[in-house]
Structure formats: C-alpha cells, structure tokens
Amino acid sequence: MQLKQSTIQELGRILKEEYGMELSKSDLEKFAYSLVGYFSILAKAETREKYKAKFGNSPASRIDNAFQKGEDKKTEK
C-alpha cells in the first residue's frame, strides 16, 4: 500500500501539535507505514473473530487448531 505524501505530512503535523514529537522525513514515513501495518493486523484479527463466531469451524479456526496441536506436541516432550 502506498501512502500519499500529504497523508504522511498530516501525521507529522498531528504528532508535532498533539504530542510535541518532530520526526525526520524517513522516520515519519517508517512510523506511518508501521501504523498502517498495525491497524491492518487489528482489522484482520477482528475479521477472523467475527468469522469464527458466525461460522464456527472456519478455515481460520482450523489453522488455529492445527497450530495448537503442534504446540501441545512441543510441550509434551
């Protein structure tokens, strides 16, 4: 995902005004993309939970169950 420079600059303005933080251009860009990544993960997790609640044995829960079984094998040793 490509962020507009105006969006990154707006984030920089907010950080400066609200939190007194002034980041370099490269650090501000890294911070902006980190925020996007963070909220992307949160959205995926929320979607997964809603899907599991609605459909029960979803592909996501099968993956979770397989992972849990693998973890149980590791702890048994």
N, C-alpha and C positions, 0 to 999 in steps of 0.2 A: 504494500500500500504506500502510495506516495502522498506526503502531506504538502499542502501549499505553504510557501514561504510566509504568506500573510498569517496563516494559522499559527505557525511557529513563532512569529514575531508577536502575535497576540498573547500567546502563552508566556513569552518573555516579559511582556508588559504586565501581565497579571502577577507573575512571580515577583517582579520588582515592586509593584504597588502594594500588593497584599502581604507579601512575606519578606520584603526587603532583600530579596535574592537577585543578584545580577550574574547571569551565566554568560560565558563566551558563546559565540555562534555555534561552534561544534558541540559544546556541552549542552546547549539548549536544544539542539537538534537530537542529540542522543536521548535527552530527557523526554522530549516529545514522543519519539518513537518507543521509548520504554513505557510511557503511559498508554499509548495505543496498544502495545502488546499486552500490558497488564489487564486492561479492560476487555480486550479480546478473549483472554483466558477466562475472565469472570463471566462473560457472556456465554462462552461455550459450556462452562460448568453449570450455569443456570439452565441452559437449554437441555443439557444432559439430565439434570434432576427433574425437570418438568416432563421430559420424555419418559423417564423411568417411572414417574408417578402415574402417568397417563396410560402407558402401555405395558408396564410390568417388566417382563423378560425381554428387554430391549437389547440391541447389539451392544450398547454401552454397558449394560449390566453383565452381559456375557463376558465382555473384556475384563470388567472389574472382578468377576468371579474367577476367571482363569488366573488373573494376577494374584488374587488372594490365595488360591490353591498353590501357586508357585511359592508364595511367601510362607505358607504353612509347611511346605516341604523343607524349606531352608531352616526353619526354626526347630524342626523335629530332630535334626542331626546333632 
